Amino acid sequence: MRRSLFVLLALLAWPGSAVAAPVLFRAGNGAVSTRNDPYVTGPALTPAPAATGHKSTGRSSAGQFTAALARTHATRKKPRTVFGELTRIYHQHGISAAAYHGYELSYGRALTTERHLHGTRRAELTAVTANVHDMAVAGALTPSRLPVIFQTVDRNRQWWTTGPLLANAQRVEFAGSQLVWQYYAGQGIQLQVLGSFGKADGLYTSGLRGYPALKQLLAQLIPLAAQRGGGLTWEYYFHFDGGAPPWTSAMSQATGLEALSRAYRATGNAYYLQVGQRALPVFSARPPAGVSVATPRGTRFLQYTFTPGTSIINAFLQTLIGLHDYAVISKSAQAAKLFKAGNAEAQAEVPHFDTGAWSLYQPGIEDDLSYHELVTGFLAQMCTITRTPVYCSTAQRFRAYLKTPPVLTQLTRRGKVRRSTALRFSLSKFSHIGVVLTRGTTAVYSTSAYLPYGTDQIKLPAEKAGRYGLRIAATDLAGNFARLTGTLTISR
C-alpha cells in the first residue's frame, strides 16, 4: 500500500517540467472551474488516502480517540476539547482576542454545517473537524499550528457546502490564493505542502513573469509553518498510512528550502534565506518530532516522521538535493553539515535499491514507471552535485533498465494428474504476465496477472496426463516484451 501511497508527498522534484495539472479553481463567488496550472504537477505521483479514515458519526477514529481520552482522564478531570484548548491558549496570551474569536467561529460554523450536510460531503467535513478534535485531545493544538489548521477547516466548509464532489488526489485552488490543496478521500481537502513548494519552484523556473506569484505564494505559505523540532516546520494535519496528525516529511521540508533559495535568487531578499535557516533544526531532531535517524555512516532523513524504520530512496535523494541547494546559496555551514551526513548514508544505501533489472521504492517494493524515472533523475542530479561513482553508475543502469526486456526462467516442469499445478518461474522485474498452456495445437488454459520481481507462481488447473506446451509472456512497465516457451509434463 505504501508504494501507491507514496508519494506523499507527491514528488514534485521536477518543478515546471511535468505536464500541467488540471486544478479545480473556486472563484470568490463560489463558482468552480477546471484550469491547467502550468506550475503544478499532476497527481500521478500522489499518495493514496490513508486507510484509517473517520466515520461521519464520530469526532475521531475509535482507537485513537479512546487512547487519547484514556491518557487525558489520567491527568485531567475533563478531556480536552477544541474550544477549551482555544480558551487556554488565549488566556496564556498565545493568541490575540481577534484570533481567538475567529478560530472559535470557524470551528463552530463547521460543526453546524456538518449537521446540514449528507453523504460524502458530511463525511469529509466531519473527518476534518475530527482531526482537529483529535489534536486537541492529544494536546497538539499549539499557537503556531492554529492558522493552518483553521484555514483547513474553513476551506473544507466552503468546498463541501458549494463545491462538486472530487476524485481522490484532485488538486484544488481558491481565488486570491496561490496555495495548492489536495483531496484525500476520507480526509477532506488538505494543504499540499510539497505541491505548494513545488509550484514555487515552477514559478521560479518560468522566469520574471512568475516572480510576483512566487512572492505571493511564499507570503501565504511561510506563516503556515509551525514550531516543531526546534524550528519552523511545515506539517500535515490528516491521518496517513497509520500516522496521526500532525506529522511532517524531510522531503517536503527540503523542497521548501529549495523554493526559498530560489526566491532569494529571484528577488535578492535575504528574508527567504533567514526563513530557511529557521527551517533547518528539524533535520537534526529525532523522530517523531524530527526527520533525522543517525546511522554508523551518517544520517538518514525520513519521508514520514511516524515511520522511522522506513527507507524511501527517492525521498532521501530529493531531501539531499534541497539541502545542497540551500547550503550553496545561503553559505549555511549547518546545511552543508546536514548534507554531508546524509550524503554519506545515501551512498551506502543506493546499491540496495537496484535489483539488477529495475529500481526499488523501498526494500522489497519495486518502483512504478513514474518513480523509476523520478529516482533516475535524482541520481543524475546527485551525480552532477557530487561526482560520486555510485550515483553516476546507478543512474546509468536505471536508464538502461528502461529499454531492457524482462528475463523469465521456468522453474516448474512437472505436475501430477488430478492435482492443480503451481507453475513457478523467476522474473527479473515487475511485469504483466500471460500464461498459455497447450496440448497439441489447442490451448487448454490461459491466464494473466501483474507480478513482482523474484520467484512467482501461477496456479494451473488439474489436467490429464501428457506433455503440454507452455508459453509465458512478460511486458514490463516500460513496455519491453519477452517470451518464454517450454513444456510441462503431467504424469501419474
Secondary structure by P-SEA (a helix, b strand, c coil): ccccccccccccccccccccccccccccccbbbbbbcccccccccccccccccccccccccaaaaaaaaaaaaacccccccaaaaaaaaaaaccccaaaaaaaaaaaaaaaaaaaacccaaaaaaaaaaaaaaaaaaaccccccaaaaaaaaaaaaaaaaaccccccccbbbbbccccbbbbbccccccccaaaaaaaaaaaaaaacccaaaaaaaaaaacccccccccccccccccccccccccccccaaaaaaaaaaaaaaaaacccaaaaaaaaaaccccccccccccccccccbbbbbccccccccccaaaaaaaaaaaaaaaaaaccaaaaaaaaaaaaaaaaccccccccccccccccccccaaaaaaaaaaaaaaaaacccaaaaaaaaaaaaaaaccbbbbbccccccccccccbbbbbccccbbbbbbbccccccccbbbbbcccbbbbbbccccbbbbbbbbbbbcccbbbbbbbbbbbbcc
